[in-house]
Amino acid sequence: MPPVTPAEIVLMFLAGATGGSLGALLGIGGGPFLVPFLVLVAGLPFRAAAGISLATVIATSTVVSANAASRQLINLRLGIVLEVATTAGGLTGGLTALMLPPSLLRFIFAAVMIAIALVMLTRLNRRNVILDDELDPGLLGGQYHEDESGGVVTYRVKRLGVALGMSFVAGNLSTILGIGGGVIKVPVLNAWCGIPLRAAAATSAFMIGVTATTGAVIYYARGEVVPALAAGAVLGVLAGSRAGMMMGSRARAKWLKLLLALILLAVSVLMLMRAG
Amino acid sequence: MNGGGGSMPESDRALERLQRIVGRVLRAGAVLSTALMALGLVLTLMSLPSAWSDPPLELGLVILMATPVANVVVSGLEYLVERDWKFVLLTAVVLLILAGSLAVAIMQRAS
């Protein structure tokens, strides 16, 4: 393995910072932007890019979930139930990725991202909060205090089977493609399973660390994750997503998300062309 | 004891405790792994030999990957203390899958 040059580390940090901030602004994590950057600009093989991206997913998950504000939104019980599905999906995804040729991996990545970008374009601003503290949350439901309304939000989990199935798919795509997978399961948990968006997002952010680990250790053991490059990307993504979240809370402009979804679409088309 | 109706405040306290513990594990993992990776990168940027910069980079990455696993472990232990068997079982299944992926990783390394 050739030694890593300072220029490469700086490139990784910048790639991570860019991917992390765009991903945080759009609420989909750094992966969807970082992986194409690593493949198309840095010229890394797909699995190396996915492995590095998974390391950044774990770091983002860890830092976001350690934050006290998001911690009370995390539904730990639901998390462990769905993690059975996401880790099973993650492990099979990691195994699948080893068997598929890189060109097919690039194609799957592009196809999934194009679908995600299109879905994002159709639901740019959705929220769903039920204010009812009389409701019995049941075994897997939850409760949290919402600052803006000052009320307690209580929810029950509906259609657990759907949540489990989608979690498996999200875990699978997570380790194959090097993305967190929250973008796949959060809309479903929210729209179909009755979980408020913030609780769904916080619980998903918590789960993706465990999910990504199933794939990350496999890529790492194969020597596809160069530690110096991964470290640069991890620190970049952490810095970038912090900046992105600050920008996002200040300017929650719809057009910005529109623009970013279009960028994601364009990047995915580029990946698709590389796949051919 | 968690049978029957299960008093709400009791389980609330247990859940809060678990949230605190999980938060602590996450914070420790985040601080330790990012500090080691930053140290390794600084050493690399100073063009020091890789014998110096590689150990902190590798250790940082390993701690990063171990943090979510540690989290699952402490959650499982906490459910065990609470005798919440359903969740002990679920946590064990997740750990088993994580062990499976580690086994695949070790086999990849060996081959």
Interface residues (C-beta under 8 A of the other chain):
Chain A: P3 V4 P6 I9 A55 I58 A59 S61 T62 V63 S65 A66 A68 R71 Q72 I74 L76 R77 I80 V81 E83 V84 T87 A88 G90 L91 G94 L95 L98 G209 V210 A212 T213 T214 G215 A216 V217 I218 Y220 A221 R222 V225 P227 A228 A230 A231 G232 V234 L235 L238
Chain B: L15 L18 Q19 V22 G23 L26 R27 G29 A30 S33 T34 M37 A38 G40 L41 T44 L45 S47 S50 S53 D54 L57 E58 G60 L61 L64 M65 T67 P68 V69 N71 V72 S75 F87 L90 T91 V93 V94 I97 L98 G100 S101 L102 V104 A105 I106 Q108 R109
